[in-house]
Amino acid sequence: MNIQEPVLKNDEKIVFRLRALYRSLGYTQYKMSKFEEYDLYAGNKDFLVSDNVITFTDTNGRLMALKPDVTLSIIKNSQDGPGVQKVFYSENVYRVSGSSRSYREIMQTGLECMGNIDDYAITEVLMLAVKSLERISPDFVLDISHLDIVAAAIDALGVNETLRAALLVAVGEKNLHGIDELMTKAGLSAQLAEPLRRLVTLQGAPDRVLPALHGLVSDEKALQAVERLERIIQALTAWGCGDKVRIDFSVINDMNYYNGIVFKGFVNGVPAGVLSGGQYDRLMRKMGKRADAIGFAVYLDLLERLCEETPLFDVDTVLLYDETTELQALTKAVETLSATGESVTAQRVVPPKMRYRRLVRLTKGEVEILEEHA
């Protein structure tokens, strides 16, 4: 079936473009049922975009959920083994929408890589994240962070888990005053957190940020993370994606699930990130899997404002007829008019408030133009 883009809504066009993009690099489509056992989501609510899950009791007494997420289902059904499993999905999920704050059926598109995740696998996923944003809007940016670098800066402070979690929140909010306040309340000198403060403010183009990192971090694991970032950024630049990438250490995902590289994509005109992803080896272990993993999701509900289009007309042509019109002549006229690719509706009278480009009347087998708008 040949689907013509002009008949699709903007968000539908985006979905088709993303599917074609992911298939072009060998990703296969993952399909899931609308329902999963609630236990799958109950133990991983922090991983979900929204912890509001619609549940119901199945006929066999099991508590089921309308799927709020796809990644957890993919992990559950994945198999540990050699190589890398590459899948993409376009699924309707059911959760509170970020744009309406009410329960919605939302189309979510994304991809997952599971297996032996090396530098190439990470680079490919980041490249596909850039290309995904490119298919949404020409005005976009992908912010990349590395959790090992952030964790090293906080671990150097020697704080307890409660303060560590609070500092991570402050980092995610770029709240420098909040970092100082947390240190002071804990009876620690705010000066101790100066390397963390510098890390939070160190953001922008990789060619500016990466050299500065070498003078900021000393932990061996953090230095390895910087070197990995450099290799991957170089590869992304060679792939033609370097100018759309920034480094920003305020991009923080839940460290109970994520590790290593995390990222978030933004397009002009939408106040929140429309794409989010990263490495989630910890989630894989929590769900009993040995493989590593990286992936991302595109939140199409956030694109509604960006994708809104108010057409000038509801229909191109309104074809008027009356009780004397021959049925065969009417059907032939509709067929002839619609064959041009424009929309046509046959009516006895013009419906109230209908906006049309052209008003015509069928009289004795001939189409007469009554009104036409540019």
N, C-alpha and C positions, 0 to 999 in steps of 0.2 A: 504494500500500500504506500503510495506516495503522498506524504503529508505536506501540505503547503504551509510555510511559516506564516503568511499573512493572516490565516484563519486562527492562529493560536494567540492566546494571551501572552504577555511578556514573560510571566513566570513559567508558563508552559514551554516557551521557546528556550528559556534558560535550562530547564530540565533536559530537553532533547539535546542541546549543545553539550551539556556536561556528560550525558551518557555517551555521546559520540567521542568526546575527549578521552574518557576513561577506557572505553573499548579499544581506542587506538593504541594503547600501551598494554594490551593484553589482560585487562581486568574483566572478570566475568561477573554477571549480575547475580546477586543474592536475593532470593525471594523468601519471605516469611509469612506466617499466618497472622491474622489480626490479633489473635489471643495468645498469651503466654501465661504460665503459672505465675502467680503474684510473687512467690518466693524469689524468682529470678531478679526482681527489681527491689524487693524489700531489703535485701542485704547490701545493696549498692546504691542507695538513694542519693548519696553525696555525688555520685558520678553523673546523675541525671541532670539535665538542664533545669527541670522542674521536678520536685518530689511529690507533686500532686498526681496520683495515679488513679485512674478510673477502674474500679474493681466490680466483680460480680461473682456469684456462686454458680458453678457449672452444674449440670444435671447429675453428675456423679459426686457432688459435694466439694469439689476442689475449688479453691479461691483462685479466680482467673483475673487477668488484667488486660485491658485494651492497651496495646503496645505503646509506651511512651518513648521508646528508644529502640534502635536497631543494633547498635554495636554489641550490647550484652547478648543478644540472640546469636549474633555471628560468632562471638567467642564461645558461647555454650556449645555450638554445633561444629566448631572447628576441630581439626585433628592435628595433634603434634606429629611432626614428620620432617623429612628433609625438604630443602628448598623454601620458597616463599609463596604463601597463598595470597593471591591478590583478587579482591572482590570489590564491587561497587554496588550501591543500592539506590533505588528511588522508591521510597515507601511512604505511605500515609501513617503518621504517628498521632497519638491522641494525648494532648497535654495542654496546660495553660499557655496561651500564646503570649510572646513577649510584647506584641503590639496591642493586643486587646485585653490582656489580663483575664481572659475567660477561657473555658475549655474550647479547644478547636481541633478539627481534623486538619493536620498540617502535612504538606508534602516535604519530606526531608531527603536530601541527596548527599551522598558522601562515599568514602572509600576506606578500606582497611587493608593493611599489609601485615601478615602474621607469619612468623618463621624466623629464619636467620637474618635479622635486620642489620645490615651493614651500612657503610657510608652511602653506597649507591642507592639502596632502598630509601634511606632518609631523604637524599637529594631528589629522587624521583617524586616522592610524595610532596615535598615542598614545591617542586616545579609544577606539579599538578594543582597545588593550591593556588599558586600564582596564576596559572592558566585558567583556573575556575573563576577567580575574581575578574580576570580579563574578559571573560564571556558574560559577566554580569554588568560591568561598567568599565569604561576606559580610565576612570579616575579612581584608583584604588591603591592600597599598600598592604603588604604582609609584614607584620611585626613578629620577630623571632626572639626567643629567649632560651636559656639553658638552665634548668633547675639545679644542676650540680654546682654551677657558679653561684647562684643565689644561696643555696644551702650552705656552701662553704663559708660565705660571708656571715651568715647567721650562726653557724656552728662555732665560728671563731670567738663568739661572744660568751660561750659557755653557759647559756641560759637554759632554764627548764622548758619542758614541752609546752606549758601554758603560754609563757612569754614568747616562745618561738612561734607558736601559731598566731599570736597577736601581731608579732613583727611581720610575718608573712602577709597578713591582711593589710598592714600599713604599706608594705612594699607594693602590693597590688593596686593600692589607691594612690601611689606616689606621694604619700603623706609624710613628708620629712619631719614636720612638727610632731606628728603622732609617734614616730620612731623615738624622738628625743623624750617625749612625755612618758612612753612606756619604759624606757631605760631609767629615767629619773624615779618613777614610781616603784621600780624594782630595786632601788637603792644603788644603781650602777651609774657610772659617769656616762653622760651622753656622748662624750668624746670617743668612747670605745666603739661606738657605732658609726664613726666617720667613714670607714671603708664601705659600709653598707649604704650610707647616704650617698656616697659618690657613685656607687653602682646604680642606684635608683635614678640618679640624674644623668648617667652616661647612656645616652640613647641617640639614635640617628643612623646615618649611613655607615655600613660596615667598614669602609676604608678609614673612617674616623674613629669608630668605637673599638675595633679589634686591636689596633696598636696600643691604645690606652689601657686595655685590659691586662696586658702583660706587666704593666707597672702597678696594677691594682691587686692582682691575685697571686698567692704564693703556694696555696694548697695544691698538692700534686694532682688530685682528682680534678680540681678546678682548672688547672693548667692543661690537662688532657682535654677537658671540655672546650677550652678556648681553641686549642689546636684543631679539634674536630670541627668546630664552627668555622674556622678559617678554611679548612679543606672543602667544606660543603658550600660555603659562600663563593669560593673560587669556581666550583663546579656549576653553581647556579648562574654565575656571571657568564661562564662559557656557554651555558644553555640559553643565554639572552634574557635572563630574569633578574639579574643583579640590581638593576636600577629601580626595581619595585619592591625591594626588600629593605627593612630597617631592623636594627637590633634594639630591643626594648625589654629590660629586665623586670618591668612591672607586669609583664605577661606571666601570670601565675596560675597554674592549675593545681588541683588538690594533690598534694604529694603522697596521699594514701594510695593513689591510683597511678599518677603520672611520674615520669622520670625523664631525665635527658632533655631533649629538644621539645619545646612547646611553641605554639604559634597561634596568631589570631589575625584574621583578615578584615579590612575595613573598606567600604566604598563611600565616596562622597554623597551626602544626602541622607545617610542612615546613621543615627547617633550611636548605635551599638555595633559590635563585631558581628558580621554576617557569616563568618567562617571561623571555626575553632578546631584545634587538633593538637596532636603531640604523640610522644611515645608513652605507652601505658603498660609497660612490662609488669608493674606491680598489680594492676588489675588482672592481668593474665594469671599471675601466681595465685591471687586470691581465689580465682575461679578454677584452680587446679590444672592450669596449662603450663607447659615448660617453654613454649615458644615466646619470643619477644614480639612486640607489635607497635605499629604506628598508623595513624589514620586521621581523618578529619570529617566534619559534617558541615554542610551549607544549610543555614536556617532560612528557608524560603519565606517564612511568615514575616521576617523582618524586612523583606524586600517589597512588601505590599505597597508601601508609600512610594518607593522608588519606581515600582512597576506600574503605578496607577496611570491609566490613560483614559481620558474622557473623550470618546469619539464625537466628532461633530454631528454625525448622523447615526440613527438607529438602523437604518436600512438605506441602500442606494436608491431603489426604485419602489414606489407604491403604484401598483397596477389596479386601477379601478374597473369594476365590471358591474353589471346589473342582472336582473332576472331574465332579460332578453338575450344575454350573451350565450353563444353556443359553447358548450363544454369543451369540445374538441379545439375550437379556436382559442379558448382561454388557456388550456394546457400547452398548446403550441407556442403561444405568446410568452408564457412563463418560461418555457424551455429556451426559447430564443434569447430572451433578456438575460437569463442566468448563465447562458453559455459564454458570455463575455467575461465571467469571473466576478461580476458584481452581484450583490444580494438583491433579491426581489421578493416582495410579498403581495399577493393578490388579495384585495379587500373590496367589499361593497362600499364601505365608507372609510375615511381615514380615521384610525384610532386616535383618541384624545392624546395630546402631547407627543405623538410620534414625530420624530425628526427625520426628514427624508431629504435626499439630494435631488430627487426628481419625482414629480407626480405625473402619471400618464393615465390615459383612459383607453380601453379597448372598445372600439365602435365599428361594427360590421367587419370584424376581422382585422381592422387597422389600428395601430397604436398611435394615439395622438398625445403630444406633450402638452400638458396644461401648465406646468410650473417647473422651474429648474433653478438650482442654486449652485454656485461655484464651489 
